């Protein structure tokens, strides 16, 4: 089968499409024929070796964590899905291997694809959607009626975070650049702040929660516009947030958190319900063929995509 692989860490030049062996489903796994795969910032960090301490030096590595496709085979202990089911998946952190024609994964990280989404839209959802949902629910501890500030609202995680926060009943103030204001408003944001010409810290009332999906906001600054008992969460942990979580949280009511996204079929199923109810959709910036993976990674590294980048593996 074809797969997007690296045989060493490095720049864009290490990316290649190669023929590798088709995986075999274990007893508790599904074999999925992949139609589309979603790209995420972690893909570039794996490729360039930034996360070699976690992913080791065994090569080749098949990149990617998000996929959507059709179940073709089920292991004898996998009982929730059947061949022919359309599904979406976020493979676990140490498995990856989504940017390939076939993927074998535990059924616990799989959910049925919403009928309202095509395969590209469904492949966009898993990691970014899970990061948004788990960050809002588990770290921000968002409640209906809370006023939340979402920083980085027009990117992959941010576009989902705005919609999920609204689905959870929150009042949403979203931060993005002026060119993306209308997009973010269309996702349901109650107010949009253009960071290029407005002061994010000029809030008249403090927020119940702040979710920084870019991971660039200092907690020491965010605290100034956060309620006394508020929660701050960062999708990308900085040294300051890590220190605040493990040391500072013991001494203050304002709490800092960093989001550790967990693969979860049940959370994917919850988001699929919101999709079917018209409360959640994927915003796709661009879709690429497997052979255009270099261009896709170039775009991914700019951190300027509106929504998600997708690899189309094959057409249904």
Secondary structure in CASP SS format (residue, H / E / C, confidence):
PFRMAT SS
TARGET T0000
AUTHOR 0000-0000-0000
METHOD secondary structure of the structure
MODEL  1
X C 1.00
X E 1.00
X E 1.00
X E 1.00
X E 1.00
X E 1.00
X C 1.00
X C 1.00
X C 1.00
X C 1.00
X C 1.00
X H 1.00
X H 1.00
X H 1.00
X C 1.00
X E 1.00
X E 1.00
X E 1.00
X E 1.00
X C 1.00
X C 1.00
X C 1.00
X C 1.00
X C 1.00
X C 1.00
X C 1.00
X C 1.00
X C 1.00
X E 1.00
X E 1.00
X E 1.00
X E 1.00
X E 1.00
X E 1.00
X E 1.00
X E 1.00
X E 1.00
X E 1.00
X C 1.00
X C 1.00
X H 1.00
X H 1.00
X H 1.00
X H 1.00
X H 1.00
X H 1.00
X H 1.00
X C 1.00
X C 1.00
X C 1.00
X C 1.00
X H 1.00
X H 1.00
X H 1.00
X H 1.00
X C 1.00
X C 1.00
X C 1.00
X C 1.00
X C 1.00
X E 1.00
X E 1.00
X C 1.00
X C 1.00
X C 1.00
X E 1.00
X E 1.00
X E 1.00
X E 1.00
X E 1.00
X E 1.00
X E 1.00
X E 1.00
X E 1.00
X C 1.00
X C 1.00
X C 1.00
X C 1.00
X C 1.00
X C 1.00
X C 1.00
X C 1.00
X C 1.00
X C 1.00
X C 1.00
X E 1.00
X E 1.00
X E 1.00
X E 1.00
X E 1.00
X C 1.00
X C 1.00
X C 1.00
X C 1.00
X C 1.00
X C 1.00
X C 1.00
X C 1.00
X C 1.00
X E 1.00
X C 1.00
X E 1.00
X E 1.00
X E 1.00
X E 1.00
X E 1.00
X H 1.00
X H 1.00
X H 1.00
X E 1.00
X E 1.00
X E 1.00
X C 1.00
X C 1.00
X C 1.00
X C 1.00
X C 1.00
X C 1.00
X H 1.00
X H 1.00
X H 1.00
X H 1.00
X H 1.00
X H 1.00
X H 1.00
X H 1.00
X H 1.00
X H 1.00
X H 1.00
X H 1.00
X H 1.00
X H 1.00
X H 1.00
X H 1.00
X H 1.00
X H 1.00
X H 1.00
X H 1.00
X H 1.00
X C 1.00
X C 1.00
X C 1.00
X C 1.00
X C 1.00
X C 1.00
X C 1.00
X E 1.00
X E 1.00
X E 1.00
X E 1.00
X E 1.00
X C 1.00
X C 1.00
X C 1.00
X C 1.00
X H 1.00
X H 1.00
X H 1.00
X H 1.00
X H 1.00
X H 1.00
X H 1.00
X H 1.00
X H 1.00
X H 1.00
X H 1.00
X H 1.00
X C 1.00
X C 1.00
X C 1.00
X E 1.00
X E 1.00
X E 1.00
X E 1.00
X E 1.00
X E 1.00
X C 1.00
X H 1.00
X H 1.00
X H 1.00
X H 1.00
X H 1.00
X H 1.00
X H 1.00
X H 1.00
X H 1.00
X C 1.00
X C 1.00
X C 1.00
X C 1.00
X E 1.00
X E 1.00
X E 1.00
X E 1.00
X C 1.00
X C 1.00
X C 1.00
X C 1.00
X C 1.00
X C 1.00
X C 1.00
X C 1.00
X C 1.00
X C 1.00
X C 1.00
X C 1.00
X E 1.00
X E 1.00
X E 1.00
X E 1.00
X E 1.00
X E 1.00
X C 1.00
X C 1.00
X C 1.00
X C 1.00
X C 1.00
X C 1.00
X H 1.00
X H 1.00
X H 1.00
X H 1.00
X H 1.00
X H 1.00
X H 1.00
X E 1.00
X E 1.00
X E 1.00
X E 1.00
X E 1.00
X E 1.00
X E 1.00
X E 1.00
X E 1.00
X C 1.00
X C 1.00
X C 1.00
X C 1.00
X H 1.00
X H 1.00
X H 1.00
X H 1.00
X H 1.00
X H 1.00
X H 1.00
X H 1.00
X C 1.00
X H 1.00
X H 1.00
X H 1.00
X C 1.00
X C 1.00
X C 1.00
X C 1.00
X E 1.00
X E 1.00
X E 1.00
X E 1.00
X C 1.00
X C 1.00
X C 1.00
X C 1.00
X C 1.00
X C 1.00
X H 1.00
X H 1.00
X H 1.00
X H 1.00
X H 1.00
X H 1.00
X H 1.00
X H 1.00
X H 1.00
X H 1.00
X H 1.00
X H 1.00
X C 1.00
X C 1.00
X C 1.00
X C 1.00
X C 1.00
X C 1.00
X C 1.00
X E 1.00
X E 1.00
X E 1.00
X E 1.00
X E 1.00
X E 1.00
X H 1.00
X H 1.00
X H 1.00
X H 1.00
X H 1.00
X H 1.00
X H 1.00
X H 1.00
X H 1.00
X H 1.00
X H 1.00
X H 1.00
X H 1.00
X C 1.00
X C 1.00
X C 1.00
X C 1.00
X C 1.00
X E 1.00
X E 1.00
X E 1.00
X E 1.00
X E 1.00
X C 1.00
X C 1.00
X C 1.00
X C 1.00
END
